[in-house]
Amino acid sequence: MRGAALEGVEVDPKRANILFHDWEASRYDGKWSISFDDRCTAYALGRLKKVLGSEGRWGRVLEVGGGTGFFGLNLWRGGRLEKLVATDISRGMLEVYRGNALALGAPVQCVGADAERLPFADASFDSVLGHAVLHHLPAPQFAFAEFFRALRPGGVLVLAGEPSRDGQIVAGVGKRVGAALGRTVSRLTGRNGPAVEEDERARLEPLVDLHTFSPGDLVRLAREAGFEGVRVGREELLSSFWGWAVRSFQATSGMRPTPALAYLSYWAYLTLFRVDELMCPILRGRGYYNLLLTARKPED
C-alpha cells in the first residue's frame, strides 16, 4: 500500500493513522458528538442487541482500536462488561480514553497496541469488541487471526461501524449535498467556514480510511481465521445520508448549531434510522452504510 507524504517524508498507512489520530484525539468527541450518557449508551447497547439478541454480561473484555472510549465505556455503563482492557495504536486517543474512564469511574486498563499484533496471551478474553476500527487496518486478516487467538474457546467477537462499499456511495452523496448547501449559506450570510488547519497531520485525514467492505468480505475474513456462527448485520441508509449531510454542512457553512437545532437534527436522524430498519429486509441491505459482525470461537 502506498505511503503518504508528510513534510517530504513517506509515511506508511499505519504511521499515517497514528499521526492523524494523535492529532485528532483532543477534538474527536466533539467532532463526532460522542458522550457517555443515556443517548450514546442506548446506541452502543443497540448494536449488541442487533447482532447478539440476548442480554448478558461478559467478564474480561478486550476493546481493539478503542479511540476515546465510545463503544467500550458506554457498554460498561450499560452493564454489559465487567473488566475492560482497551487498546489503540494512537497514544493520544488512549490518553483521552483514560480521562473519560476516570470521569466515569470505570475500571479500565489502557494498553497501547496494534490490533494486528496484540500483546496478550492466548485465550485471555471472553469477548473482543471493536467499533469503526477494521477499515483503518492495513491487513485486516492479521487482526482477525489475533482476535481469534486472544479469545477463550466459546468467546465472542463483535465488530460494528464498518463502512460498506455501496453505503459509502450513498454517504458520499450526502457529503457533497451538505457541503454544497454549506458553501451557499456561507456566501449568503458572509460567514466563513472553519479555518484551514495549518498542522500537516490534518492532511492525512483522507488517507487513514483504508477499506470498505461487503458483507461477504467480513464473513470470509472471520471464517478464514477460524470463527464459526458468523453473522453480519446492516444499518443506516437514509440516516447515513442525513448524518453525513449535516456534518458536511456544519463543516462548510461556518454556522454553529444551537441546542434546539442539534436536538432536531438528532431527532431527524433517529426517525430516519427507524425507517431504515423497516426498509432493510425489503431492500436486502443494499445501500446501507454500517456493517456489524458477530462470530464465536469454537469450544474445545
Secondary structure, 3 states (H helix, E strand, C coil): CCCEEECCEEECHHHHHHHHHHHHHHHHHHHCCCCCCHHHHHHHHHHHHHHHCCCCCEEEEEEECCCCCHHHHHHHHCCCEEEEEEEECCHHHHHHHHHHHHHHCCCEEEEECECCECCCCCCCEEEEEEECCHHHCCCHHHHHHHHHHHEEEEEEEEEEEEEEHHHHHHHHHHHHHHHHHHHHHHHHHCCCCCCCCCCHHHHHHHHCCCCCECHHHHHHHHHHHCCEEEEEEEECCHHHHHHHHHHHHHHHHCCCCCHHHHHHHHHHHHHHHHHHHHHHHHHCCCCCCEEEEEEECCCC
